[in-house]
Amino acid sequence: MCKIKGQILATNQITSPITETQCIGYNYSNLSYGYKAVGRANGRKKWRTYHTKSKSADFFIKDATGQIKVNAKNISIQINVNRSEKKLSRTLVDVESLLLEDGTEYILIGTVNVDKNGDMEIVKEKEFIIMDEAFYRFVNVKIPSMKKK
């Protein structure tokens, strides 16, 4: 398992579903605003994700030591950068966040493997995720204990 912080470089690009932007990858979600499925959650409505999809072309990640290919099959994209929304109705919104070759620093967690040509690449073995720095800080924040001492 390895963790790399660096910029991404495109080898190929794909088209995003909402803005039809050429990108390295995207995370696409359908959001619905309403009550919980069972009953009315104390009269409070919330935005809920009812469908999400991540898709990416292979790419390179580059840091101060060099660059390595990322075989992006089954990668989880957890980013809040390059975000666009398309309102479908009062209670339905589509959201996409794009992986772009724009100088953004990303954190990639995956497994280093040697491919059939003898080249090193990062692949999915257990955990395989790319995220922006803000998302990484959010998921790694230390939450104080609520227990009485």
Summary of the structure (lengths in Angstrom):
residues: 149
radius of gyration: 18.2
end to end distance: 36.7
largest distance: 59.0
contacts: 403
relative contact order: 0.26
helix: 5%
strand: 52%
